[in-house]
Amino acid sequence: MIEGVTEPVIQQATFTRQAIVAGPHHQIIGYTLNQQRDQNGNYLVEIPLANADQAWKLEKGGWPASPNPDLQKYGYAAPEDTKGNPYPVVADGHPTALVPSESVKVYYQPRITSKEEQAQSLRTIHYVYANGPRKGETAAPDVQQVVTFARSLTTNEVTKEVNRGDWHVLQSETIKAGQ
């Protein structure tokens, strides 16, 4: 968690239902949604007792859409859902009293960058007479061999860990007598 940036978003919803109580034992006989009354002032039963779960109404709060923070400056890629699809905003939800709570996970993968590193190696071969009257003199023109090596570097932009690939020959040429 990045302090002050990726704090959990907590959204709350409050539900109420209004029961209609009647009889000498003050029993619940049903529920009203709109507080409708009959001509005598008694609440009308709009939801029977058997369907009590349908009487819940959202009183306050809810689950509005919530944009996910951009963590690219911390080395992360754009937010994703569980399947790896882009997930810039958690869509608004429609809570019900029968859904106790919902937990939404947003995933951030570390951004991996790649580049190539190159190095050159130069070898010069000097041909010299080992003995005889011209001992120590140049026997043939020098030969230069240039080899360019390359390897890949991948960097985890979150941890800054760098993985270096194996060196391989990118280019090799032999130059004789400066040509």
C-alpha positions in Angstrom: 0.0 0.0 0.0 1.3 3.5 -0.9 0.5 5.8 2.1 -2.1 8.4 1.1 -2.5 7.1 -2.4 -3.9 3.6 -2.3 -5.9 3.7 0.9 -8.9 1.4 0.7 -12.2 3.0 -0.5 -15.0 2.1 1.9 -18.5 2.8 0.7 -21.5 2.2 3.0 -25.2 1.9 2.4 -27.9 1.9 5.0 -31.2 0.1 4.5 -34.5 0.4 6.4 -37.9 -1.2 6.2 -41.1 -0.1 7.9 -43.1 -2.9 9.6 -46.8 -2.7 10.1 -47.7 -3.8 13.6 -51.3 -4.7 14.5 -53.4 -6.7 16.8 -53.5 -7.1 20.6 -50.1 -8.9 20.6 -48.4 -6.2 18.4 -47.4 -8.7 15.7 -45.9 -7.7 12.4 -48.4 -8.3 9.7 -46.4 -6.9 6.7 -44.5 -3.9 5.5 -45.2 -0.6 3.8 -42.9 1.0 1.3 -44.5 4.4 0.7 -46.4 4.8 4.0 -49.7 4.7 2.3 -52.8 4.7 4.5 -56.3 3.6 4.1 -59.3 6.0 4.8 -59.1 5.1 8.5 -55.4 6.1 8.7 -54.1 2.6 8.9 -50.9 1.8 7.0 -51.5 -0.4 3.9 -49.7 -3.7 3.7 -47.7 -3.4 0.5 -45.3 -6.3 1.2 -46.7 -9.3 2.9 -44.8 -10.8 5.8 -43.8 -13.8 3.7 -41.8 -11.5 1.4 -40.1 -9.4 4.1 -36.8 -9.3 2.3 -38.4 -7.3 -0.5 -39.3 -4.5 2.0 -35.8 -3.2 2.5 -35.1 0.3 0.9 -31.9 2.1 0.5 -32.0 4.9 3.1 -28.6 6.5 2.5 -25.2 5.9 1.0 -24.6 3.5 -1.8 -21.8 2.4 -4.1 -20.9 5.2 -6.5 -18.3 4.7 -9.2 -14.8 5.0 -7.9 -11.8 5.9 -10.1 -8.7 3.8 -9.5 -5.5 5.8 -8.7 -2.8 6.1 -11.4 0.3 4.5 -9.9 2.5 4.9 -13.0 4.9 7.3 -11.2 5.5 4.6 -8.7 6.5 2.1 -11.4 3.2 0.3 -11.8 1.2 -0.4 -15.0 -2.4 0.7 -15.4 -4.9 -1.0 -13.0 -6.4 -4.3 -14.1 -9.2 -6.6 -13.1 -8.7 -10.3 -12.2 -8.5 -11.3 -15.9 -5.9 -8.7 -16.8 -8.3 -6.3 -18.5 -8.0 -2.5 -18.1 -9.8 -1.3 -15.0 -9.6 2.5 -14.7 -12.9 2.8 -12.7 -14.8 0.5 -10.4 -18.3 0.8 -11.7 -21.1 2.0 -9.5 -22.9 -0.8 -7.7 -26.5 -1.3 -6.6 -26.4 -2.6 -3.1 -29.3 -4.5 -1.6 -30.0 -5.4 2.0 -29.5 -9.1 1.0 -26.0 -8.6 -0.2 -24.0 -8.2 3.0 -20.9 -6.5 1.5 -18.8 -6.5 -1.6 -15.1 -6.5 -1.9 -13.6 -5.4 -5.2 -9.9 -6.1 -6.0 -7.9 -3.9 -8.4 -4.6 -5.3 -9.5 -1.4 -3.3 -10.3 1.4 -5.2 -12.1 4.9 -3.8 -11.9 5.9 -2.1 -15.2 8.8 -4.0 -16.8 11.0 -2.0 -19.2 13.6 -3.6 -21.5 16.6 -2.3 -23.3 19.7 -3.6 -24.9 23.2 -3.1 -23.6 26.2 -3.3 -26.0 29.9 -3.6 -25.6 32.7 -3.9 -28.1 35.9 -5.9 -27.8 38.9 -5.2 -30.0 41.7 -7.6 -30.6 44.8 -6.7 -32.5 47.1 -9.5 -33.8 50.7 -8.5 -34.5 52.7 -10.8 -36.8 56.4 -10.7 -35.9 59.4 -12.8 -37.0 60.5 -15.0 -34.1 64.0 -15.7 -35.3 66.4 -15.3 -38.2 67.9 -12.1 -39.6 64.5 -10.2 -39.4 63.8 -11.3 -35.8 61.4 -8.8 -34.1 60.4 -7.2 -37.4 56.8 -7.1 -38.7 56.1 -10.2 -40.8 52.7 -9.2 -42.0 50.2 -6.3 -41.5 48.4 -6.3 -38.2 44.9 -7.7 -38.1 42.2 -6.2 -36.0 39.1 -8.0 -35.0 36.1 -6.1 -33.6 33.3 -8.0 -31.9 30.1 -6.3 -30.7 28.3 -8.1 -27.9 24.8 -7.4 -26.7 22.5 -8.5 -23.9 19.1 -7.5 -22.8 18.4 -5.7 -19.6 14.9 -5.8 -18.0 14.1 -3.5 -15.1 11.2 -3.9 -12.6 10.2 -0.2 -12.3 8.7 -0.8 -8.8 11.6 -2.6 -7.2 14.3 -1.3 -9.6 15.7 -4.8 -9.8 17.6 -5.3 -13.1 17.9 -8.7 -14.7 20.7 -9.1 -17.2 20.5 -11.5 -20.0 23.4 -13.5 -21.4 25.9 -11.8 -23.7 25.7 -12.9 -27.4 27.7 -11.8 -30.5 25.8 -9.1 -32.3 28.4 -8.4 -34.9 31.9 -9.7 -35.7 34.2 -8.5 -38.4 37.8 -8.8 -39.2 39.7 -5.8 -40.4 43.0 -6.4 -42.2 45.7 -3.8 -42.7 43.3 -1.0 -41.5 40.6 -1.9 -44.1 
